[in-house]
Amino acid sequence: MEPDQLRNLKDFLLVYNRMTEICFQRCTSNFNYRNLTMDEERCADSCAGKLIRSNHRLMGTYVQLMPKMVQRRMEEMESKAAENAKAAEAAEAALSRLMSDQFRYPLHMERQLINLYSHPGLRCHRGLSCHPGLSCHSTPTCNRASKPRSA
C-alpha cells in the first residue's frame, strides 16, 4: 500500500471505531441477551446514520473551504517571504555601508592626524608635511624628511 492509501485507511478506521464506540454506549443497555433487542437495533441504525450524515456534511464543507484556506496560507507565506527579502536587502545594504565606511574613515582620520601634527616646514619623501616625531603614513618615523623649503 502507498502512504496516501494507508493514511486514508487509518483515518477511516479511526472514524469507524469512534462511531462504533459512541453508538454502543448510547444504544446498548441490556447485556442479558446475545443479540440486540429491536429498540437497540433501531437506536444503533439511527445513531450510525446520523454520524455518517454529519461526517459527509463535514467533509463537504471541508472540501469547499480547503482551497480558500490553501490560498490564504500561500498569500501569507508569500508576504512573509517578501518581508524577509526586504529585511535581507536592508541588512546587506547596511553591511555594505558599514564596510565602505570602515575602509574610508581610517584614511580620512589619518589625513586629519597628519594635518593636525604636521610641521609646516618639513616634507617627507611622499611630499606631505610631517611631524618629525610621528609615524609617516603607517610606516616608522620618516627618516627621509627633507629640510624646510625656503619660500
N, C-alpha and C positions, 0 to 999 in steps of 0.2 A: 504494500500500500504506500501511496505517496503521502508526504507530510500533510498536505491540504486535506486529503481524504481522511486521514487518521484524526486530524483535528476536528473535522466535521462529525465524524462518528463519535468522538469523545463528547462534543457539545450535545449531540442528540441524546446520548446515553445519560448525561447529566440532567437534561430536561426531563427525560422519561422517568428516571429514578426519583427526581423531586416530585413529579406529578403523582407517581405511584404512592409515595410516602404521604403526600397531602391527602389524597383521596382515601387511602387506607385509614388514616387517623380520623377523618371526618365520617366515614361511612360504616366502618365495622365496629360493632358493639357487642355482638354475641359470638363467643368462641366455643359454644357448646356443639355446633354442627360443623361438619367437614365442608359443606357447600354454603354459598351465600344465600341469605334469605332474599325474597323478592324485593323488599324495601332496600336492603343493602345493595342489591344489583342495580336497581333504578338510581340510587344515590351515586354509586360508582360511575355509571354511564353518564349521568348529568354532570358530575364533577369533572370527569375526564373530558367531556365535550366542552365544558366551559373553559377549562385550562387550555385545550387545543385551540379553540376560537380566539382566546385572548393572546395566545402565543402567535397565531397567524396575524392578528391585528398589529401586534407589537412589531413583528418582522416587516410588515408592510410599511409601517411608519418609519422604521429604521432604514429601509431601502429608499424611501423618499428623502429622508433627511441626510443620509450619508454623503451624497455628492456636495451638498451645501457645506457640510462640516469639513470635508476634504478641501474644498475651495478656500474656505476661511483659514484653515491651517496653512495652506500653501501661501496665501497672501501674508499671513503673519511671519512665516519663515522668510519670504522674500523681503519684507520690510526689515526684519532683523538682520538679514544678510546685507542689505543696503546700509543700515546703520553701522554695522561692523566695518564695512568697506570705507565709509566716511571717517570713522574713528581711526582706522589704519592709515588712511591718507593723511589725516591731521597729525598723527603721531610721526609718520615718515617725514612730513614737511617740517615739523618741529625739530626732529632729529637732524635733518639736513641743515636747517638754520643754525642749530647748535654747533654742528660740526664745522660749518663755514665760519661761524663766529669764533670758534676755538682757534682756528688757524689764522684768522685775521687779527684778533686782538693782541697776541704776543708781538707781532711785528709793529703794530701801532704803538704799543706800550714801550717797545724798545726804542722807537724813534723819539718818544717823549722823554725817556730817560736820557738818551744821548743829547737831546737839545737842552735838557734841564742841567746836566752836569758838564756840558761841553765848555771847553776853554776857547774863547773866541779867537785866539791867535794860533792854535795848534791844529794841524791837519794830519790825519792818519793816511796810511797807504791807500785807502779807498777814497780819499778826498773828502772825508767828513770831519767835522770838528769833533775832537775827542778830549776828554779829560785825561791827563796822563796817569791817574791812579785807577781808573775804571777799565773794565774789560772792553774791548773793542769788538762789537758785533759778534757776540758769543765766542770770542777767542780770548786767549790770555791777553793781558795788558799789551797794547800795541807798542812794539819796540821800534816801529818804523815811523814814528811820529816825526814829522819834519819841523823844522824851526819855523817860528811865526813868519808869515809872509809880510813883507813890508808893503804898505799901501802906496 
